[in-house]
Amino acid sequence: MKKLILGIIIVLMALSPIYGASGFAITLGQTTYTNPQLKSTTMDYFQSHTDKNVSNATLKLITATEVNQIAKNITGKNYTSNQIFSSAMVDLSYNQGIKVDVDSSKISVVTPKMYANALKSSGIDNGYVVVTAPVPSSGEAALAGVLKSYELAVGAPIPESAKKAATQELYTEDQIANQTGQNPDKIADLFEQVKNEVQKQNLQDPAQIKVIVINIANNLNINLSDQQAQQIANTISNSQKVQSDLTAFKQQLQSVSSQFNQSNGGILDQIIGYLQSAFDYIKGLISGQ
């Protein structure tokens, strides 16, 4: 009997990587989730942007408390429960890097490139992301929902330090775009190029990063004040410092993505293989072989 129980435990452990993560997740803003009409409109939008059945996605609401916990002391905003409309969908079967689709008819501030930058700072380098809201929204609070969707899809938590660094980055991009009058995507390009160079040189010192910020900004014809260059350098420095906290999440993301990048038949074959192995193992124990 002990051997039988041990066998069942081994089988469950083998199956847990498949069932511990959904690979396909949706988070709805608290107000959207609790309003049937808004929820239906949002789910219809997601359905129009995927060939999967959204009713099969892992679904969770994102609360004002969760948004404020990440944004606290960064954006200076404190959201109430009736202000959280932004919603997100994440599909890990997309295997060509990060693809972000933002409903520009509703999300007015944050662009796809800005979300992609923030996600990369959170250790996320692949997946299909859709962001929308049933009413006009800035999209800043949606990052909390996007990160939660990834946690559900991956089946592992993103460290709070990384969430805050990503939120800080998104907020700083928005500030710099407003202050300089530059197109938000051009500012996102600046951040992306600086981060690539900083990662290549493995830098964390804001003073060294600031030099890179100034050089790349000049190449892009973006005029920055000394204070703005320092703000960008500090933000990217923080993103660099939290990368070591993301090792476990990155490993789980890679593992789950490789599973869900297979065809449905491939995943089904894998499950059947596990079940057949389990059956043979248990049959052997019972027969005394």
Secondary structure, 3 states (H helix, E strand, C coil): CHHHHHHHHHHHHHHHHHHCCCCEEEEEEHHHHHCHHHHHHHHHHHHCCCCCCHHHCEEEEECHHHHHHHHCCCCCCCCCHHHCCCEEEEECCCCCCEEEEECCCCECCCCHHHHHHHHHHCCCCCEEEEEECCCCECCCCHHHHHHHHHHHHHCCCCCHHHHHHHHHHHHHHHHHHHHHCCCHHHHHHHHHHHHHHHHHHCCCCHHHHHHHHHHHHHHCCCCCCHHHHHHHHHHHHHHHHCHHHHHHHHHHHHHHHHHHCCCHHHHHHHHHHHHHHHHHHHHHHHHCC
